[in-house]
């Protein structure tokens, strides 16, 4: 009976459009066992009434897989950037404060435009180009030790949490951020991807690249997938040094 009367309080930072002023709105919803933040937001969508009992517009947010794979539901929860699908209400201090990530422009309420991150991935060519015009057959085998750490880097879901946690990614900086840097290391390590290693290294040693990292290590602590981002950045710094010497002395050998 006590569970039926228990409630969950949320204070949500809202914004009706990209250009409008943000404001806070408080909500109180019935508690259910094993609730996460997403299920709380779903309850608000089903019954959009604030804590004063006034009808309001449904809170807008993004979601996809609901199992911490797609990266769409990132937001600040009680001051920390994380995935709302794995944020359990029972483990959060109330009132639960929800805010959009500050690093990216707000689209509406808790939904943000992560184009900055995707543009960075384009800049560093974070993909392995295959034209698909003929059957390439099985790819080259990788040593097991390399495959294991490359797999860890491949877990990136472009959620943007590492960029939100990084103090060097902000409106006054063009730093591409730890996610793109880690993907450079990943694609440089694969047999097919390594063919474009020089292009990627030129991108990360240019404006907004490695030199903008302040080594705060917030990214590796915030990453929901536990990706060794700072290890990747350290490895890229070494490769960048070798690359600069190769460019200076004029070598055609791929390192």
Residue, then its C-alpha position, 0 to 999 in steps of 0.5 A: x500500500x505504501x508503494x501506491x502512495x509513493x511519488x517521484x519528483x522531477x525538476x526538468x529544464x525546458x526550452x520550447x525552441x532553439x531560440x527561446x528562453x529556458x525555464x524549469x518545470x516541476x513534476x510529480x508522478x506515481x512511483x513504480x518499482x524498477x523505474x528508470x528516467x525514461x519510464x518517468x518521462x514516458x509517464x509525463x508524456x502519457x499524462x502531461x500535468x505539472x506538480x501544480x496540477x496544470x496541463x502542460x506540453x509533453x516533455x520532449x526527449x530522444x530515445x531509441x534502443x532503451x538498453x544503452x546501445x544507441x546513445x540517443x537518450x543522453x542528458x544531464x541527470x542530477x548534474x552528471x551527463x549519462x544515459x537516461x535509460x540506465x539511470x534508475x530512479x531508486x538510485x537517484x537523489x530526489x528531486x531528480x533534476x534533468x537538463x539537456x547537455x550544455x555542449x550541444x545546441x538545444x532543439x527542444x527541452x532535453x533533445x539536443x543537436x549533436x551535429x558538432x560530434x558527427x561533423x568531427x567524425x567526418x573531419x577525421x574520416x572515422x570510417x573504412x571506405x569500401x565501395x561495395x562494387x565487388x565481393x571483397x571476401x573475408x577481411x584480413x585477420x588481426x592479432x588477438x591482442x589488437x582485436x581485443x582493444x579495438x573491440x573496446x573502442x568499437x563500443x562507442x555509440x556517439x552519445x556525446x557524454x564524453x564531449x559534455x564532460x570535457x572542459x575543452x569542448x565548448x562554444x569557444x573551442x573547435x576541439x573535436x573531442x575524445x570520441x572522434x580521436x578514439x575512433x581515429x585510433x580504431x580505424x587506423x588499427x584495422x588492416x583496411x582502415x590503415x590505408x587512410x591513416x596518414x589522412x586521419x593523422x593530418x586531421x587530428x594534428x591540425x586545428x582543433x585536434x590533439x593539441x586542444x586536449x587538456x588531459x583532464x580525463x573527465x571523458x574516460x570517467x564519464x563514458x558509459x561504455x568504459x572506453x579507454x579514451x585517454x589511452x587512445x589519446x596518448x597513443x595518438x600523441x605518440x603517432x602524431x610525433x612520429x608522423x610529424x618527423x616523417x613529414x618533416x624529413x620526407x618519408x614515404x613509409x607508413x608508420 
